[in-house]
Amino acid sequence: MTKETTQNLARPLTLALGATTCMWVFAYMALLFSGQAGGEVLFVLSALCIPFFARSALTKREGALVGSISAVINLLLIGSIVGGKAPSEMAMLGTIWLLSLFTVSIVLGIIGASLRNTSLTSEQQPDWEYAFFIVASALVFLMLVTGGLVTGMEAGLAVPDWPNSYGHNMLLYPLTEMVSPENEGVFFEHAHRLTGMFVGLTSLMMIFCAFRWSQSKAVRWLAILVFLLVCTQGLLGGLRVTGHLTLSQDRAILSPNLWIGVTHGVVGQLIFAGFVWLSVMMSPRYSGVKSASNKKDRMWAIHLVAAMVLQLILGALYRHMISDPELAAKATHVLYTHIAVAVLVLVFAVIIGLRLVGRENVTLNKCGLSVLILVGVQLLLGGGALIAVLLRDGTEIPLIEVLVTTAHQANGALLLGASFATYAWVKRMIST
């Protein structure tokens, strides 16, 4: 298969994935402001994502394909709109929404393609295979953010059953119940579940793309490993809620497992790191690099990765323990260890960052700069998160605490991804 052929496949797939990811971000925020003027504006912005991305399609036919792929992915949301109704009504409304979804998405894709920038030459086009993995990584990051909000809101057990949601098929859980003020925390938990299904679908696409676009055995095996981690992550998320395999909603026979929750949090971040690593290996620069690194760079990069993984485990452990009344007192010891390891992360990040920033190689320079910036931001957010938690008065969780702790977790994921990316590039460019 020629490069041009793969690009013709990768381009609409990447544009559709990017458009749909942005749509979900706007829709998520819109539902947070449901019934308000701001929410309506956000829904409009969500629809405009398709023509915005489709502007990069080369033809109107390709724009229609972008809209079609986006519509297929958005089928994950149709069930929530028609769910909870009588079967006959559900079938009728489902058909209407299905036809409307595909019609509108395709039309928007065609409109976007008709507005394309014809001045761009083929040399100015991005490498769409590489872009696909970048966009997929962004989607996984979105999943981590929604998961962080679930933990921050202590809404992990808002939905008592799995894989169903309050007895409904997960895809048919009514939107009206999801956003109801009476069901506090349900929106965050169920939205995270749907985002996880989106990631699962994307990981299947990733397997196909890895085998179709790359001849590297390392890329293919890493794609398979990441896919298996995604499948494991879904199971862990369910068992975190129920404690064992059951469809029951009766909280009396359920046994939510905190330690599975910790593992769930760790695996989610490792999935993101895996996607980032795949993105590096799919970079057009990866196959043609020149030696620009040495074994000491690799040593410090390994140290940073190891410290980040340990820090990730401790952070997940603390966030889950602090929300458990029986374990909250013991969480202090975990916190002190977390702070101590943060010092190690800072040391390793500064060393590898300063070693790479001064290099003439642009890629290594960017890796070093990214690590230095992210570790600095992480220290600030970590301090802010600690202060916010310590200042909490009563059982109600202040909004500022949720925002700061979630930002701390999200930036930690970016630092973890940057650490893995740095190691991947250093290892690739090492002098022999």
N, C-alpha and C positions, 0 to 999 in steps of 0.2 A: 504494500500500500504506500503510495507516494505521500510526501509531506502535504501537498496541496489537497489531496483527498481527505486526509485526517483533519486538516484545518477546516474544510468545508463541513465536516461533522462536528468538530469541537466548537466552532463559532456559535451556531444557534443553540447548542446545548449549554454553553457557558452563559450566553446572554439570557436564556430562559431561567437558568438557575439563579443568576444574579438578580433578575427582575423579581422573581418569586420570593427570594430571600428578603429583598427590600420591601416587598408588599407585606410580608408577614411582620416585619418590624413596625411599619406604619399601622397595620391592622391591630397589632398588640397594643400599641399606644392609644389607638382610637378607642378600643374597648375599655381601656382604663378611664377614659373620659366619656363613656357611653351616655348618651342623652344630652351632652353639652355641645355647644357650637364647635369647640375645638376638635371634638371627636369626628364630626362630620367632615371637617377640613382634612383631617388625617386620612379618612377613608377615600376622599377624592385623590389625595396624593398617592395613596396606595395603588389606585387604578392607573395613574399616570406613569408608574414604574415600567410598565410594559413598553409603551411607545418610547420612553427615555432610553431604555436599553436596546430596543429594536432599531434605533438610529444607526447602530453599528452593523446591522445586517446589510449584505451586499445587494439583495434583491427583495422585491415585495413578497415573492414566494418564500424566501427565507424568513422575512418578518412574520409571515403567517405561521411558519413553523415554530418560531420563537413563542408566539402567542399560544399555539397548540400545546407545546410542551409545558408551558406555564400552567395552562388549564388542567392538564393531566395531574400535575403536582397539587394544584389547588383542590382537586377532588377530595383531598384529606379533610377539607373544611366544609364541604357541602352537607355532609351528614349532620353536622351540628346545627345547621339552619333548618333542616326538615325533621330532625329527630324529636321524639316525644309525641308525635301526632299519630292518628289512626293510620293503619297500613295503607288504605286506599288514598287518603290525603297525602301521606308521605310519598307514595309512588307518583302521584300527579305533580306535587310540588318539586319532587326530585327531578322529574323529567324537564320541567320548566327551567329550573335552576341549571341543570346540566346543559341544556341547549343554549341558555343565555350565557353561561360561563364560557363555553367554547366560541360562540358567535362574537361576543364582546372582546374576548382575548385575541382572537384572530384579527378582527377589525383593528384593534389597537396596535397589534403587531405590524399590520400593513401600513397604517398611518405613520408609525415610527420609522419604518423602512423607507417610506416616501420622503422623509425629512433627513435622510442620511447625508453625511458630509462626503460629497463626491470628489473633493479635492485630495483626499487621503490616497496615497499610493499603496501598493501591496507591501512595500518595504516598511511603511509606517504602521501597518497592521500589527497588533500584538501577537505573540505566540499563544494561540487560543487553547492549546493543550495545557500549557503552564497556567494560563488564566483560569481554566476550569478548577484546578486544584486549589488555587488561591481563593476563589469564590467559595468552594466547598469548605475550606478552612474557616472562612468568615461565618458560614452557616453554623459550624460546630461551635464557634465562639459565641454566637447568638444563643445556642442551646445552653452553654455554660452560664451566660448572663441570666437567662430565665431560671436556671437551676439555683443560681445564687440568690435570686429574689425569693424563691421558694424557701430556701434555708433561712434567709434573713427575716422573712415574715413568719417563720416557724409554721409553714403551711404544708409541710411534707406529708402530713397525715390527714389533710383536709378531705381527701377522697378515700374512703375506707377500703375499697376493693380494687382488685386488679386481676386480669386485664380489662375488666369492665369498669365503668364509672357510675356508681350508685345504681348498679343493676343494668344499666344501658351498655350496649356495645360502645366501646370507647369512641368510635367515629360517629356515633349517633347520639352522644350526650348533648341535650338541648343547649343551645347558646344562651337562651333566656335564663336557664338555671345556672349556667356557668358564671354569668355576670350579675346575678341577683345579689343585692346587698345582704340578704339573709344568709347566703352561703359564703361567709367570709373565708377567704383563702383558697376557695375552690378554683377561681379563675387562674391563679398563679400555678397551682398544681396541675390542672388539666391542660393549660396552655403549654406547660413544660412537657407533658406527655405527647401532645401533638407535635411539638417541635422535635422531640426525640424520634417520632415516626418519620418526620421529614428527613432527619439525619440518616435514619435507617435506609430510606429510599435512595438517598444520595450516595450512601456507601455501596449500594448495589450498582449504581451507575459508575462509581469509582472503580469497582472491580472490572467492569466491562471496558472502561476507558484505559485502565492500566495495561490490560492484555492486548487491547487494540492499538494503542499508541506507542507502547514501549516494548523493546526486545530485552530489556534488562530483567534478569531473574530477581535481583534485589528489589526492584520496584514492584514486581508482581507478587513476590512473597510478602513484602511489607503491606501491600494493599489487602491481601488476604488476611494478614494478622490484624490490621485495623478493622476490617469488616467483622472478624470474629469478636473483637473487643466491643464493637458496637452492639452486636447481638447479646453478648454477655451483660453489657451495660443495661439493656432493656430489661433483662431478667432480674438483675440486681435491683433496679428501680422498683419493680413489682414486689419482690421479696422484702424490700425495705418496709413496705406498707403492710403486707399480710403476714410475713414471717414464715409462711409455708404456702404451697400451691393449693389455692382454694378460690372459689368464686363467691364465697359468702361475704355479706356486708355487715354481719354481726360482729361488732367490735369486741364482744365478750370472748369470742373464740379466735380472734386474731392476735398475733404477737409481733407487733412492729419491732424490727431489729435495728438497733442503733449502729452496730458494727458493720452490718451490711450497708447501711447508709454512708458510713465512712468510706468503705470500699467503693461504693457507687460514686462518691465525690472524687476519689483519686483516679478511678478508671476513666471518668469523663475528661479529666485534664490530660491524661495520657493519650486518649483518642485525639484530642486537639493537637498534641505534640506530634502524633503519628501523621496527621494530615499535613502539618507544617513540614515534616521531614520529606514526605512524598512530594510536596510542592518544590522543595529544594532540588530533589532528584529529577524532577520534570522540567527544571529550568533550562532554557536553551544554552545558558552559559556553563551548566554543570558538566556537559560532555566535552567541552573544549577548553577547560581551565588549564592554566600553567601553574607550576609549583610556586607557591608564595607563602608557605607556612613551614613550620617545623614541629618536631616531636614535643617540645616544651609547650607550644600552643595547644596541641592536642591534650597534653596532660592537664593544663589548666581548664580547658573546655570540659573535659571529663569530670573534673572536680566540681565545676559549676553545675553540670547536669545532675550529678549525684546529690549535691547539697540541695538543689531545687526539688528533686523528687522527695527527699527526706522532709524538707520544709512543707511540701504539698501534703504529705501524710499527716504531719503534726497540725497543720492548719485545719484540715478536714476533721481531724479528731477533736480539736478544740471547739469548732463551730457546732458540732453535733453534741458534744458533752455539755456545753454551756446551756443548751436548751433542754437538757434532761435534769429535773429537780434532784434526782438521786445521785447524779454524777457531777453536778455543777461545782461542788466543793473541791473535787479532785481535778477539775479542769485547770486550776491554777498552776499545778505542776507542769502540765502540758504547755501552758502558755509560756512559762519561764524557759522551757526547752525550745519552744518555737522562737522566742526572742534571741536565745543563744545561737541557734542555727542561722537566724537572720544575719547575725554578724559574720558568720562564715560565708553566706551567700554574698554579702556585701564585699568581703575581701576578694573572693574568687572572681566576682563580676568586675570589680575595679581592675584587678590584675589582667584578666583576659581582654577586657575592654580597652585598657590603655595600650596593651601590646598590639592590638589590631587597628586602633584608630590611626596610628602613625604610618600604616602601610600604604604603599602606592596603589595596591590592588583595591579597586572601588568596592567590590563585594565584601571583602574582609573589613574594610573601613566602615561600611554601613553596619555590619554585624556588631563591631565593637561599639559604635556610637549608640545603636539600639539598646544593647545590654546596659550601657552606662545610664542612659536616660530612663529606661524602665526600672532599673533597680533603685534609682533616686526617687522616682514617683512612688514605687512600692513602699519604701521606707516612710514617706510622708503619709500615704494612705494607711499603712499599718499603725502608725502612731495615732492617726485620726480615728481608726476603727477601735483601738484600745480605749481611747478616751470616751468615745460614744457608748461603748458597752459598760464601762465603769460608771458613767453618769446616768445610766438608765434608772429611773425611779418608778417602781411598781412593776406590774406584769405587762402593761401595754408597751409595745415596741415603738419607739419614736421613728418617724420617717427618716430623719437624718441618719440614724443608726443603720437602717436598712440600706440606704443609698451608699454610705461610706463602706460598710462591710462588703456589699456586693461589688463596689468599685475595686476594693482591695483584692477580692477574689478574682475579678476579671483581669486586672492588671497583672496579677500573679500568673494567670494563664498565659498572658502575652509574654511575660518574662520567661516562663517555662518553654514556650514555643521558640523564643529568640535563643535560648540556651541550646536547645536541640538543633536549631538551624545553624548556629555558630559552630557546634561540634561537627555537623555534617559538612559544612564548607571547609573547615580547618582540616578535617580528615581527607577530604577530596584533594585539597591543594598542598598537602604535606610533601616536603622534599624527600626524595628517595635516595 
